[in-house]
């Protein structure tokens, strides 16, 4: 993974904002736009929009008081999660972007998004092969802009292939055949089209 968000630049700092409550799992109901692509023993694996997710089967909804089932984001390449210390509710400003799959993080760190364009940039960031993960002379963010905060004419246009579409299903099947028994939801590269701000969609 590539981790950032420490205003001190030491790996030990955080913002002045309050810590965040853990959201390691969520409750999924029939209205959640979940599309299954595999059904390992007693579970479903698929997508909520571009986010890879594992969940209990829909049939379990009939047995729960709220009509919902447990679900959680999967730490596939590009997935973004909140860093924290030992306390579950201690996430603050530090976050990480996954370079490769790492299932040991599932249900232990809050997933909040996914890199849908630019994973090559994430994978090109400096990293340390040492167990402590410390990078000497690390890459740094010098400017960060949130698309929703940009003037409308400067916002990039991002279009992602719908997980419920026939082309997406065909992509999954092509990937499944290519990977065989090693197929994982993390193998599915969700197609995306990004246009610079002000360009037609």
C-alpha positions in Angstrom: 0.0 0.0 0.0 0.9 3.7 -0.3 0.0 5.7 2.9 -0.2 9.4 3.3 -2.2 12.1 5.0 0.2 12.9 7.9 0.5 16.7 8.2 3.8 16.2 10.1 5.3 14.0 7.5 6.6 11.6 10.1 4.0 8.9 9.9 2.9 9.7 13.5 0.8 12.8 13.0 -2.8 13.6 12.4 -5.1 16.5 11.8 -6.8 18.6 14.4 -10.2 17.2 13.4 -11.9 14.5 15.7 -11.1 10.9 15.0 -13.5 8.9 12.9 -15.8 6.1 14.1 -14.9 2.7 12.5 -17.0 1.6 9.5 -15.4 -1.8 8.8 -18.7 -3.3 7.6 -22.0 -2.0 6.5 -25.6 -3.3 6.3 -26.8 -4.1 2.8 -30.4 -4.3 1.8 -32.2 -5.3 -1.5 -32.0 -1.6 -2.7 -28.2 -1.5 -2.5 -26.8 -1.6 -6.1 -24.8 -4.8 -5.5 -23.9 -7.0 -8.5 -22.6 -10.5 -7.7 -19.8 -12.0 -9.8 -18.9 -15.0 -7.6 -20.5 -17.1 -4.9 -17.9 -18.7 -2.7 -19.1 -20.9 0.2 -21.9 -19.1 2.0 -21.1 -15.7 0.6 -21.4 -13.4 -2.4 -18.6 -11.4 -4.0 -19.2 -8.6 -6.4 -19.4 -4.8 -6.8 -21.3 -1.8 -5.4 -20.6 0.5 -8.3 -16.8 0.2 -8.7 -16.1 -1.0 -5.2 -15.4 -4.7 -4.7 -17.5 -6.1 -1.9 -18.2 -9.4 -0.1 -21.5 -10.0 1.6 -23.9 -12.5 3.0 -26.4 -13.9 0.5 -29.7 -12.1 -0.2 -31.7 -15.1 1.3 -30.4 -14.2 4.7 -32.2 -10.8 4.5 -35.5 -12.7 5.3 -34.0 -13.8 8.6 -32.7 -10.5 10.0 -34.7 -8.0 12.0 -33.8 -5.1 9.7 -34.0 -7.0 6.5 -30.3 -6.4 5.8 -27.1 -8.4 5.7 -23.5 -7.8 6.5 -21.2 -6.5 3.8 -17.7 -5.1 3.6 -15.3 -3.6 1.1 -12.4 -5.8 -0.2 -8.9 -4.5 -0.3 -8.2 -5.0 -4.0 -5.8 -2.8 -6.0 -6.8 0.8 -5.9 -9.1 0.5 -2.9 -8.7 3.4 -0.4 -8.8 2.8 3.4 -8.3 4.8 6.6 -5.2 4.2 8.6 -5.5 3.9 12.4 -3.7 2.8 15.5 -4.7 -0.1 17.7 -8.1 1.5 18.7 -10.8 0.8 16.1 -12.2 4.4 16.3 -8.8 6.1 15.9 -8.7 6.9 12.1 -8.0 10.6 11.5 -6.2 12.1 8.5 -3.9 9.3 7.4 -5.1 7.0 4.6 -3.7 4.4 2.2 -4.2 3.3 -1.4 -3.8 -0.4 -2.2 -1.1 -1.3 -4.7 -2.0 -5.0 -4.7 -4.7 -7.2 -3.1 -4.3 -7.7 0.7 -7.3 -9.6 2.2 -5.8 -9.5 5.7 -7.0 -5.8 5.9 -10.7 -6.8 5.1 -13.1 -5.9 8.0 -10.2 -4.3 9.9 -9.9 -0.9 8.3 -12.6 1.5 6.9 -12.9 1.4 3.1 -13.9 4.8 1.7 -13.3 4.6 -2.0 -11.3 3.3 -4.9 -8.8 4.7 -7.4 -10.7 4.2 -10.7 -8.1 6.0 -12.9 -4.4 6.3 -12.2 -3.6 3.0 -10.4 -0.3 3.1 -12.4 0.6 6.3 -10.5 -0.1 4.6 -7.1 2.0 1.6 -8.1 4.9 3.9 -9.2 5.1 5.6 -5.7 8.3 4.9 -3.8 8.0 2.0 -1.3 10.2 0.2 1.1 10.7 -3.6 1.0 11.7 -3.4 4.7 9.3 -4.7 7.4 9.0 -1.2 9.0 7.7 0.2 5.6 9.7 3.4 6.1 10.7 5.1 2.8 13.6 7.5 2.8 12.9 10.5 0.6 9.3 9.6 0.0 7.1 11.0 -2.8 4.9 13.9 -1.5 1.6 15.4 -2.4 2.3 19.0 -3.2 -1.2 19.9 -4.3 -4.5 18.1 -3.7 -7.9 19.2 -5.1 -11.3 17.6 -4.5 -13.2 17.5 -7.8 -16.5 18.5 -6.0 -14.8 21.7 -4.8 -13.6 22.7 -8.3 -15.6 25.2 -10.4 -17.9 23.2 -12.7 -16.0 24.1 -15.8 -12.7 22.7 -14.3 -14.1 19.4 -13.0 -13.1 16.3 -14.8 -15.8 14.1 -16.2 -15.6 10.5 -15.0 -17.7 7.7 -16.6 -17.4 4.2 -15.2 -18.9 1.1 -16.8 -22.0 0.1 -14.8 -21.5 -3.2 -13.0 -25.1 -4.1 -13.9 -24.5 -3.8 -17.7 -24.1 -6.5 -20.2 -20.6 -5.3 -21.2 -19.5 -5.5 -17.6 -20.9 -9.1 -17.3 -19.0 -10.0 -20.5 -15.8 -8.5 -19.0 -16.2 -10.6 -15.8 -16.7 -13.8 -17.8 -13.7 -13.0 -20.0 -11.6 -12.4 -16.9 -12.9 -15.5 -15.2 -12.0 -17.7 -18.2 -8.5 -16.1 -18.4 -7.8 -16.6 -14.7 -9.5 -20.0 -14.3 -9.5 -21.4 -10.7 -7.4 -18.4 -9.6 -10.2 -15.9 -10.5 -10.8 -13.2 -7.9 -13.0 -10.1 -7.9 -9.7 -8.2 -7.6 -8.8 -9.3 -11.1 -11.7 -7.3 -12.7 -10.4 -4.0 -14.0 -13.5 -1.7 -14.1 -13.4 0.3 -17.4 -13.4 4.1 -16.8 -13.2 7.1 -19.1 -11.9 10.4 -17.7 -12.1 13.7 -19.6 -10.4 16.9 -18.5 -12.6 19.6 -17.0 -14.6 21.6 -19.5 -14.5 18.9 -22.2 -17.8 17.3 -23.5 -18.8 14.0 -22.0 
